[in-house]
């Protein structure tokens, strides 16, 4: 599996977990209804999800992650 595919899968899974968690919490603890529940969960998931990217370097392709809760950019092995 290529690093770009891994980055995409990690990005998708992290967003999905945060989206469904936020959707449940928004529906349970706010007075939002209808379209606004998934819209608010989408915004929260987009902001809080870590960003993954595959980059070609002189040592080969590497996978990096950036997240608002971690300082700097981390290399994923």
C-alpha positions in Angstrom: 0.0 0.0 0.0 1.4 3.4 -1.0 2.0 6.2 1.5 -0.6 8.4 -0.3 -3.2 5.7 0.2 -2.3 5.3 3.9 -2.5 9.1 4.3 -6.0 9.1 2.7 -7.2 6.2 4.9 -5.8 7.8 8.1 -7.4 11.1 7.1 -10.8 9.5 6.4 -10.8 7.4 9.6 -9.8 10.2 11.9 -12.4 12.5 10.4 -15.1 9.8 10.6 -14.4 9.1 14.2 -14.5 12.8 15.1 -17.6 13.4 13.0 -19.7 10.7 14.5 -18.6 11.6 18.0 -19.3 15.3 17.4 -22.7 14.4 15.8 -23.8 12.5 18.8 -22.6 15.2 21.2 -24.2 18.0 19.3 -27.5 16.1 19.0 -27.5 15.3 22.7 -26.3 18.5 24.3 -27.5 21.3 22.1 -30.8 22.5 20.8 -29.8 22.3 17.2 -32.2 20.3 14.9 -32.4 19.1 11.3 -29.6 20.0 8.9 -27.7 21.9 11.6 -26.6 18.8 13.6 -24.5 17.2 10.8 -23.3 20.6 9.7 -22.0 21.5 13.1 -20.4 18.0 13.4 -18.7 18.5 10.0 -17.2 21.8 11.1 -16.0 20.3 14.4 -14.6 17.2 12.6 -12.8 19.2 10.0 -11.1 21.5 12.6 -10.2 18.8 15.1 -9.1 16.0 12.7 -5.3 15.5 12.2 -4.0 16.2 8.7 -1.9 13.5 7.0 0.3 14.0 3.9 2.7 11.8 1.9 5.8 13.6 0.8 8.6 12.5 -1.5 12.0 13.2 0.1 15.5 12.2 -0.9 15.1 9.2 1.4 11.9 8.1 -0.3 8.3 8.7 0.3 7.4 9.6 3.9 4.1 10.1 5.8 3.7 13.2 8.0 0.9 14.3 10.4 0.0 17.7 11.7 -2.6 18.1 14.5 -3.7 21.2 16.5 -3.1 19.3 19.7 0.5 18.4 18.9 3.3 20.9 18.4 4.9 20.8 15.0 4.8 18.1 12.3 5.3 14.5 13.1 6.6 11.7 10.9 4.5 8.6 10.8 6.4 5.3 10.2 
